[in-house]
Amino acid sequence: MPTRRFVLAAALATVALTACQSTPPRPAVRPIDYSNFGPIVLNAGGVDVVDAHRPAGTAVDQRIPLPPAEAVRRWANERLQAAGGPGRVRVTIRDASIVEVQLPKTGGVKGYFTNDQAQRYDGRIEVEVSGELPGETTFRGMTKATVTQSTTVPENISVADREATLQDLVRRMMDDLNARLDAGIRKDLAPMVRR
C-alpha cells in the first residue's frame, strides 16, 4: 500500500519539522543598572563589601556575564555613598548562588518529539548591611534581605539564550533586593542616612 506509506511518511515528516522548530529569539536582557536610583548617602567614612558566601558544587556562576556576587558589589558601589565621618558601613554577602537542577524528561517515542524543560535554575541572594556610628551614644544597626527566584529552560536552548536567561534571573533578584535593602537601610540604619 504505497498510499498508506506515503501518508504515514508525510505525517512523521510534519511532526519532525514541528519538533525541530527553534524557539523565537529572546528580547535583549535589561542590564543590571542603578543609575535611575539616587544614591543612599551615609554618614560614614567608607563602605566595605565582604563576600562570605561559599559557592555550591552545582552553582553556575561561571556561565553568567554578571554573577550574583558581582551584581551585589555593583549595587553597593552604585547605591551606597559614604559622605565622610567616623561611621563605617559593611555589606556582607551571605549567599549569592544559582543552582542547576536537572528535570525529568519524557521517555519513549513521545520524548523524541517533545521539547521538555530540561533544567531549573534556583537563585538565592542574601545580603546583610550593618553600620556603626561612634559618638556619645554609639549607634549600631543592621538590616538583612533574602531574595529567591527560579526559572526553567528547554532542552534545545542555545548557549546565548541560556546565558541571557540566567542574567535575567540575576536582574530580577537584584531588583527585588534593591527595593528591600533600600527600605531596610532607611528604617534600620536611619541615624546613618543623610539622604
C-alpha positions as CSV (number, residue, x, y, z in Angstrom):
1,M,0.0,0.0,0.0
2,P,2.2,2.9,-1.3
3,T,-0.5,5.4,-0.4
4,R,-0.6,4.4,3.2
5,R,3.2,4.6,3.5
6,F,3.2,8.0,1.8
7,V,0.6,9.3,4.3
8,L,2.5,7.9,7.2
9,A,5.8,9.3,6.0
10,A,4.2,12.7,5.4
11,A,2.7,12.7,8.9
12,L,6.0,11.8,10.5
13,A,7.8,14.5,8.5
14,T,5.3,17.1,9.6
15,V,5.7,16.1,13.3
16,A,9.5,16.0,13.0
17,L,9.6,19.5,11.4
18,T,7.3,20.8,14.1
19,A,9.5,19.4,16.8
20,C,12.6,20.9,15.2
21,Q,11.3,24.4,15.1
22,S,13.5,26.7,17.2
23,T,12.2,29.0,19.9
24,P,11.9,32.6,18.8
25,P,14.8,34.9,19.7
26,R,14.7,36.3,23.2
27,P,14.5,40.1,23.6
28,A,17.6,41.7,24.9
29,V,18.1,41.4,28.7
30,R,17.7,44.7,30.5
31,P,21.1,45.5,32.1
32,I,21.7,45.5,35.8
33,D,22.0,49.2,36.5
34,Y,21.1,51.5,39.3
35,S,21.7,54.9,37.7
36,N,17.9,55.7,37.8
37,F,18.0,55.5,41.6
38,G,19.6,58.2,43.7
39,P,22.4,57.1,46.0
40,I,21.8,56.4,49.7
41,V,24.1,59.0,51.3
42,L,25.5,57.7,54.5
43,N,27.2,59.3,57.5
44,A,30.2,57.1,57.1
45,G,33.9,57.2,56.2
46,G,33.6,54.2,53.9
47,V,31.5,51.2,52.7
48,D,33.2,47.8,52.9
49,V,31.9,44.8,50.9
50,V,32.7,41.4,52.3
51,D,31.9,38.2,50.3
52,A,31.2,35.5,52.9
53,H,29.3,33.1,50.6
54,R,30.6,29.7,49.6
55,P,29.6,28.6,46.1
56,A,27.7,25.3,46.0
57,G,29.1,22.4,43.9
58,T,26.2,22.8,41.5
59,A,26.4,26.6,41.1
60,V,26.5,28.0,37.6
61,D,28.1,31.4,38.3
62,Q,30.8,30.9,35.7
63,R,28.1,30.8,32.9
64,I,26.7,34.3,33.8
65,P,28.2,37.5,32.4
66,L,27.4,39.3,35.7
67,P,27.3,36.7,38.6
68,P,25.1,37.4,41.6
69,A,28.0,38.3,44.0
70,E,29.4,40.7,41.4
71,A,25.9,42.2,41.0
72,V,25.7,42.8,44.7
73,R,29.1,44.5,44.7
74,R,27.9,46.7,41.8
75,W,24.8,47.6,43.8
76,A,26.8,48.6,46.8
77,N,29.1,50.7,44.7
78,E,26.3,52.5,42.9
79,R,23.7,52.8,45.7
80,L,25.7,53.4,48.9
81,Q,27.7,56.6,49.1
82,A,29.9,57.4,52.1
83,A,29.7,61.1,52.8
84,G,32.5,61.1,55.4
85,G,32.5,60.9,59.1
86,P,33.5,58.4,61.8
87,G,30.9,55.8,60.8
88,R,31.5,52.6,58.9
89,V,29.1,50.5,56.8
90,R,29.6,46.9,55.9
91,V,27.8,45.0,53.2
92,T,28.1,41.2,53.8
93,I,27.2,38.8,51.0
94,R,25.9,35.7,52.9
95,D,24.7,33.9,49.8
96,A,24.8,34.7,46.0
97,S,24.2,31.5,44.1
98,I,22.3,30.0,41.3
99,V,22.0,26.2,41.4
100,E,21.1,24.0,38.4
101,V,18.6,21.2,38.9
102,Q,18.0,18.6,36.2
103,L,14.4,18.0,35.4
104,P,12.8,14.7,34.3
105,K,12.4,14.1,30.5
106,T,9.6,12.5,28.6
107,G,10.6,9.0,27.6
108,G,9.9,6.7,24.6
109,V,8.8,7.8,21.2
110,K,6.8,10.7,22.6
111,G,10.0,12.0,24.2
112,Y,11.7,12.1,20.8
113,F,9.1,14.6,19.6
114,T,8.8,16.6,22.9
115,N,10.9,19.6,23.8
116,D,10.9,19.3,27.6
117,Q,12.0,21.9,30.1
118,A,15.4,20.4,30.9
119,Q,16.9,22.4,33.8
120,R,15.6,24.6,36.6
121,Y,17.8,27.3,38.0
122,D,17.2,28.3,41.6
123,G,18.7,31.6,42.6
124,R,19.2,32.9,46.1
125,I,20.8,36.1,47.3
126,E,21.2,37.0,51.0
127,V,22.8,40.3,52.0
128,E,23.3,42.0,55.4
129,V,24.1,45.7,55.7
130,S,25.4,46.8,59.1
131,G,26.6,50.1,60.3
132,E,28.3,51.7,63.3
133,L,28.4,55.3,64.2
134,P,30.6,56.1,67.2
135,G,29.7,59.1,69.5
136,E,28.3,59.9,72.9
137,T,25.8,57.2,72.3
138,T,27.3,54.7,69.8
139,F,24.8,53.6,67.2
140,R,24.9,50.0,65.8
141,G,22.3,48.9,63.3
142,M,21.7,46.1,60.8
143,T,19.3,45.2,58.1
144,K,19.1,42.0,56.1
145,A,17.3,40.9,52.9
146,T,17.0,37.5,51.2
147,V,15.5,37.0,47.7
148,T,14.9,33.9,45.7
149,Q,13.8,33.3,42.1
150,S,13.6,30.3,39.8
151,T,13.3,29.7,36.1
152,T,13.4,26.8,33.7
153,V,14.9,26.3,30.3
154,P,14.1,23.9,27.4
155,E,16.4,21.2,26.3
156,N,17.1,22.8,22.9
157,I,18.1,26.2,24.3
158,S,21.2,27.8,22.8
159,V,24.2,28.8,24.9
160,A,23.4,32.5,24.3
161,D,19.8,32.1,25.3
162,R,20.8,30.2,28.4
163,E,23.2,33.0,29.4
164,A,20.5,35.6,28.8
165,T,18.0,33.6,30.9
166,L,20.5,33.3,33.8
167,Q,21.4,37.0,33.5
168,D,17.7,37.9,33.6
169,L,17.3,35.7,36.7
170,V,20.1,37.7,38.4
171,R,18.5,41.0,37.3
172,R,15.1,40.1,38.8
173,M,16.7,39.0,42.1
174,M,18.7,42.3,42.2
175,D,15.6,44.4,41.5
176,D,13.9,42.7,44.5
177,L,17.0,43.0,46.7
178,N,17.4,46.7,45.8
179,A,13.9,47.5,46.9
180,R,14.2,45.5,50.2
181,L,17.6,46.9,51.2
182,D,16.7,50.5,50.3
183,A,13.7,50.3,52.7
184,G,15.6,48.4,55.3
185,I,18.6,50.8,55.4
186,R,16.4,53.9,55.7
187,K,14.5,52.2,58.6
188,D,17.1,50.2,60.5
189,L,20.1,52.4,59.9
190,A,18.2,55.7,59.9
191,P,20.7,57.6,62.1
192,M,23.4,57.0,59.5
193,V,21.3,58.1,56.5
194,R,21.9,61.7,55.4
195,R,19.6,61.4,52.4
